[in-house]
Amino acid sequence: MEMTGMTSYDDTMRAIAHAYRERREEGSSDYPAFDAAIDAYRTRHPETNHGEAALTVSNLLQEMPRASCL
């Protein structure tokens, strides 16, 4: 479903980046930030198990510009 030009993929990417970046800004290390990004992904894709979500999030984070994740 597309809403005002934003695709579901874009929404998911933003949610993942936001969750990851927010945790890092709070002072968390990479793993808790990554886990928060997985939770954000699974909120949008509850049918996905944790392992599949972790792999997907890892791949999505690699696609993002580095500045989005800092």
N, C-alpha and C positions, 0 to 999 in steps of 0.2 A: 504494500500500500504506500502510495506516495502522498506526502503532505507538504504543501508549499515548497515543492522542489527538493525536499529532503527524502532520500530513499531510506528504506529500512536498514540497508547496509551502512549508510552514512550515520544514521542514528546509533546503530550498534558501535561503530567506530568511535563516535564522540563519547558514548557512555564508557567504553573501555578506556579511552585516553583520559577522560575526566577522573575515573576511579583510580587509575594508576597514578596520575599526576597528583591528585589530592593526597593520597597516602604518602607519596614521596615528599611533598611539601610539609607534611606533618612530621617528617623525620624518620619515617619507616624505611627499612631497607628494601631491597628489590623484591624479595619473596613475598612479604605481606602486601606490597603494592600489586604484584602479579596476582596474588590470590583475590584481592579486591576487584581486579579487572575480570577475573574468571567469574566472580559472583555477579558482576554487572552483565556479563554475557549470558549467564544462566538465567538471570531475571527475564531477559528477552527471549531466551531459547530454553525453557524449562525441560524440554524433552531430551536435551543433550546431557549425557553423563559427565562427571567431573573430568575424566581423562580426555574425552573428546573436546570438551570445552577448553581445557588447558592447551591442547595442541592448536586449536583454532585461534585462541587468544595469542599464543606465542607467534603464530604466523601473521596475525593481524598487526601485532605490535611491530613486527619487522617491516611491515609495509608502510607504517606511519613515518612521517618525517620525524627525525630525532627531536626537534623542538617541541613536538606535540606531547612527548613523553617526559619532558624534564620539568 
